[in-house]
């Protein structure tokens, strides 16, 4: 005889759409280009960046701020022939992104205290179901391609497209859409999204665009800005309370 039952049984997975409208989906080619982050400290020393074995930037810092060091290194990389696009992402960080669909690049930096690099997106990696994507403004045909977010401006400037919906009949990748595939993107409706931390029903959802204390998965959602690494999606909110990272039903009526 059954004496207990689960009042909250599993009933969904990341990227599963709950309800939607006939016009709720759009499609773009997914471009998951390699994305590296360089972080600088205000420490005297010789800062270098070597890309694909070629020295692309060097700066000898003496009593300089992290921003001053970053600015000099950024200018050197942008003036080099390195196959990357270099962008300042905050006062002490630089993003290096592959400039096309091609092979990955290698990055080596000098050893200075507080100077580090981390990979945010691997070249050609799959993008998880239930994450948010934006228009790829650097693509030759930007209106036809999408990518994971890398800057707050990806949302605030109106590039946000929607959430990657699961469709295992079209994507053989485990739990996500492959690089170069044409994913189903929920533009408007209800969908289960990847979340981190904790939150309450009705809370506005913020999309992660940079690695932070609360998580590293670009395109994942949370209840706040995690200092300055996630940004609110106007017209998007949680329809459930969550106590740990996982999935939550979200309502999406984008205003951008």
BAVEX-5027 format. One record per residue (C-alpha): residue in one letter; residue number from 1; x, y, z. Coordinates in Angstrom, 1 decimal. Layout:
residues N
A_NUM_X_Y_Z $
...
***
This chain:
residues 256
X_1_0.0_0.0_0.0 $
X_2_1.3_3.4_-0.9 $
X_3_1.5_5.6_2.1 $
X_4_3.5_8.6_0.7 $
X_5_3.7_10.5_-2.5 $
X_6_5.8_13.2_-4.0 $
X_7_4.0_16.5_-4.2 $
X_8_6.6_18.0_-6.5 $
X_9_7.7_15.2_-9.0 $
X_10_10.1_16.0_-11.8 $
X_11_8.1_17.2_-14.8 $
X_12_10.5_19.2_-17.0 $
X_13_14.0_19.7_-18.3 $
X_14_16.1_22.6_-19.4 $
X_15_14.8_24.2_-22.6 $
X_16_11.4_22.5_-22.4 $
X_17_8.7_24.9_-23.4 $
X_18_5.6_24.9_-21.3 $
X_19_3.1_27.0_-23.3 $
X_20_3.7_29.3_-26.2 $
X_21_2.1_31.1_-29.1 $
X_22_2.2_30.0_-32.7 $
X_23_4.6_32.8_-33.5 $
X_24_6.8_32.3_-30.4 $
X_25_9.9_30.8_-32.1 $
X_26_12.6_32.2_-34.3 $
X_27_15.8_30.6_-35.7 $
X_28_19.4_31.7_-36.2 $
X_29_22.6_29.9_-36.9 $
X_30_24.4_29.3_-33.6 $
X_31_28.0_30.6_-33.5 $
X_32_29.9_29.5_-30.4 $
X_33_33.2_31.2_-31.0 $
X_34_36.1_30.8_-28.5 $
X_35_35.9_33.5_-25.9 $
X_36_38.8_34.2_-23.4 $
X_37_38.9_36.7_-20.5 $
X_38_42.0_38.5_-19.3 $
X_39_42.0_40.1_-15.9 $
X_40_44.5_42.7_-14.7 $
X_41_45.8_43.8_-11.3 $
X_42_47.6_47.0_-10.4 $
X_43_51.0_45.3_-9.9 $
X_44_54.3_46.3_-11.3 $
X_45_55.7_43.9_-13.9 $
X_46_56.0_42.9_-17.5 $
X_47_52.6_42.0_-19.0 $
X_48_52.5_40.1_-22.2 $
X_49_49.9_38.3_-24.4 $
X_50_51.0_35.6_-26.9 $
X_51_48.4_34.4_-29.3 $
X_52_49.0_31.3_-31.5 $
X_53_52.7_31.5_-30.4 $
X_54_53.1_35.1_-31.6 $
X_55_53.7_37.9_-29.1 $
X_56_50.7_40.2_-29.6 $
X_57_51.1_42.7_-26.7 $
X_58_53.6_43.7_-24.1 $
X_59_53.7_46.4_-21.4 $
X_60_56.1_47.1_-18.6 $
X_61_54.0_48.5_-15.8 $
X_62_55.4_50.8_-13.0 $
X_63_52.9_52.4_-10.6 $
X_64_50.0_52.0_-13.1 $
X_65_46.4_51.2_-12.4 $
X_66_44.8_48.0_-13.6 $
X_67_42.8_50.1_-16.1 $
X_68_46.0_51.8_-17.5 $
X_69_47.6_48.4_-17.9 $
X_70_44.5_47.0_-19.6 $
X_71_44.3_49.9_-22.0 $
X_72_47.9_49.5_-23.2 $
X_73_47.6_45.8_-23.7 $
X_74_44.2_46.2_-25.4 $
X_75_45.7_48.7_-27.9 $
X_76_48.6_46.4_-28.7 $
X_77_46.3_43.4_-29.4 $
X_78_44.0_45.5_-31.5 $
X_79_46.9_46.7_-33.6 $
X_80_48.4_43.2_-34.0 $
X_81_47.5_40.7_-36.7 $
X_82_46.1_38.2_-34.1 $
X_83_43.0_36.4_-35.3 $
X_84_40.9_37.7_-32.5 $
X_85_38.6_40.6_-31.6 $
X_86_39.7_42.3_-28.4 $
X_87_37.2_44.3_-26.3 $
X_88_37.3_46.0_-22.9 $
X_89_34.6_44.3_-20.8 $
X_90_35.1_46.2_-17.5 $
X_91_37.7_48.4_-15.8 $
X_92_40.2_45.5_-15.4 $
X_93_39.2_43.0_-18.1 $
X_94_39.7_42.2_-21.8 $
X_95_37.7_39.8_-23.9 $
X_96_39.4_37.9_-26.7 $
X_97_37.0_36.3_-29.2 $
X_98_37.7_34.2_-32.3 $
X_99_37.1_36.4_-35.4 $
X_100_35.5_33.6_-37.5 $
X_101_34.0_30.1_-37.5 $
X_102_37.5_28.6_-37.9 $
X_103_39.9_26.8_-35.5 $
X_104_40.5_27.6_-31.9 $
X_105_43.4_29.9_-30.9 $
X_106_45.9_29.6_-28.0 $
X_107_46.6_32.3_-25.4 $
X_108_49.6_32.6_-23.1 $
X_109_50.3_35.4_-20.6 $
X_110_53.2_36.4_-18.4 $
X_111_53.3_35.6_-14.7 $
X_112_52.4_38.7_-12.7 $
X_113_50.4_38.7_-9.5 $
X_114_46.7_39.4_-10.2 $
X_115_47.1_38.8_-13.9 $
X_116_45.0_35.8_-15.1 $
X_117_43.1_34.3_-18.0 $
X_118_40.1_32.1_-18.2 $
X_119_38.1_30.5_-21.0 $
X_120_34.4_31.5_-21.1 $
X_121_33.4_29.7_-24.3 $
X_122_35.3_26.9_-26.0 $
X_123_35.5_27.1_-29.8 $
X_124_32.7_25.2_-31.4 $
X_125_31.1_24.1_-28.1 $
X_126_27.4_23.3_-27.7 $
X_127_25.2_25.9_-26.1 $
X_128_23.0_24.4_-23.3 $
X_129_19.2_24.2_-23.7 $
X_130_17.5_26.8_-21.5 $
X_131_20.2_29.5_-21.9 $
X_132_19.6_32.9_-23.4 $
X_133_21.2_33.9_-26.7 $
X_134_21.7_37.2_-28.5 $
X_135_22.2_38.4_-32.1 $
X_136_25.8_38.0_-33.2 $
X_137_26.6_41.6_-34.1 $
X_138_30.1_40.6_-35.4 $
X_139_28.9_38.1_-37.9 $
X_140_29.1_38.9_-41.6 $
X_141_25.3_38.3_-41.7 $
X_142_24.5_39.3_-38.1 $
X_143_20.8_39.1_-38.6 $
X_144_21.2_35.3_-39.4 $
X_145_23.4_34.3_-36.5 $
X_146_23.2_34.0_-32.7 $
X_147_25.6_33.5_-29.8 $
X_148_25.9_33.4_-26.0 $
X_149_26.1_36.8_-24.4 $
X_150_29.5_38.4_-23.6 $
X_151_28.6_42.0_-22.5 $
X_152_25.8_43.8_-20.7 $
X_153_25.2_45.7_-23.8 $
X_154_24.1_42.5_-25.5 $
X_155_20.8_43.0_-23.6 $
X_156_20.7_46.8_-23.0 $
X_157_21.3_47.6_-26.7 $
X_158_18.5_45.3_-27.9 $
X_159_20.5_42.3_-29.1 $
X_160_18.7_39.7_-26.9 $
X_161_16.8_37.2_-29.0 $
X_162_15.3_34.6_-26.6 $
X_163_16.0_31.2_-24.9 $
X_164_17.3_28.1_-26.6 $
X_165_14.5_25.5_-26.6 $
X_166_15.2_21.8_-26.5 $
X_167_14.6_19.8_-29.7 $
X_168_16.5_16.6_-29.6 $
X_169_15.2_15.6_-33.0 $
X_170_17.3_18.4_-34.5 $
X_171_20.2_18.6_-32.1 $
X_172_22.2_15.4_-31.3 $
X_173_24.4_17.2_-28.7 $
X_174_23.7_16.1_-25.2 $
X_175_21.7_18.9_-23.4 $
X_176_22.3_21.6_-26.0 $
X_177_22.6_22.9_-29.5 $
X_178_25.8_22.3_-31.5 $
X_179_27.9_25.0_-33.0 $
X_180_26.7_25.8_-36.5 $
X_181_23.2_24.3_-35.9 $
X_182_20.0_26.3_-36.4 $
X_183_18.4_26.2_-32.9 $
X_184_14.8_26.8_-32.0 $
X_185_14.8_30.1_-30.0 $
X_186_11.7_30.9_-27.9 $
X_187_11.1_34.6_-28.4 $
X_188_7.8_34.8_-26.5 $
X_189_6.0_32.4_-24.2 $
X_190_6.8_30.1_-21.3 $
X_191_9.9_27.9_-21.0 $
X_192_12.1_26.1_-18.5 $
X_193_15.4_27.9_-18.1 $
X_194_18.7_27.2_-16.5 $
X_195_19.0_29.1_-13.2 $
X_196_21.7_29.5_-10.5 $
X_197_21.5_30.5_-6.9 $
X_198_18.1_31.0_-5.3 $
X_199_15.0_33.1_-6.1 $
X_200_11.3_33.6_-5.7 $
X_201_8.3_33.3_-7.9 $
X_202_7.6_36.6_-9.7 $
X_203_11.3_37.7_-9.6 $
X_204_12.7_39.4_-12.6 $
X_205_15.3_37.3_-14.3 $
X_206_18.9_38.4_-15.0 $
X_207_21.0_36.8_-17.7 $
X_208_24.7_36.0_-17.1 $
X_209_27.0_37.6_-19.6 $
X_210_30.3_37.2_-17.6 $
X_211_31.8_34.8_-15.1 $
X_212_31.0_35.9_-11.5 $
X_213_30.8_34.7_-7.9 $
X_214_27.4_33.0_-8.6 $
X_215_28.3_31.1_-11.7 $
X_216_30.2_30.8_-15.0 $
X_217_27.6_29.5_-17.6 $
X_218_27.0_32.4_-20.0 $
X_219_23.3_32.8_-20.8 $
X_220_22.1_31.2_-17.5 $
X_221_19.6_33.1_-15.4 $
X_222_19.5_34.4_-11.8 $
X_223_17.6_36.7_-9.5 $
X_224_20.1_39.6_-9.5 $
X_225_23.1_41.1_-11.2 $
X_226_25.7_39.1_-9.2 $
X_227_27.6_42.4_-8.7 $
X_228_28.0_43.2_-12.4 $
X_229_28.0_40.0_-14.3 $
X_230_24.3_39.5_-15.1 $
X_231_21.7_41.9_-16.5 $
X_232_17.9_42.0_-16.3 $
X_233_15.9_40.9_-19.3 $
X_234_13.0_43.3_-19.6 $
X_235_9.7_41.4_-19.7 $
X_236_11.1_38.1_-18.2 $
X_237_10.3_36.7_-14.8 $
X_238_10.3_33.5_-12.9 $
X_239_7.0_31.6_-12.4 $
X_240_8.5_29.4_-9.6 $
X_241_10.5_29.7_-6.4 $
X_242_13.9_27.9_-6.5 $
X_243_16.2_27.0_-3.7 $
X_244_19.2_25.8_-5.7 $
X_245_20.7_25.9_-9.2 $
X_246_18.6_23.9_-11.7 $
X_247_15.6_24.8_-13.9 $
X_248_12.7_27.1_-13.4 $
X_249_9.6_27.9_-15.5 $
X_250_10.0_31.4_-16.9 $
X_251_7.6_33.8_-18.6 $
X_252_9.1_35.7_-21.5 $
X_253_7.5_38.7_-23.1 $
X_254_10.6_40.6_-24.3 $
X_255_10.7_44.4_-24.3 $
X_256_14.0_44.7_-26.3 $
***
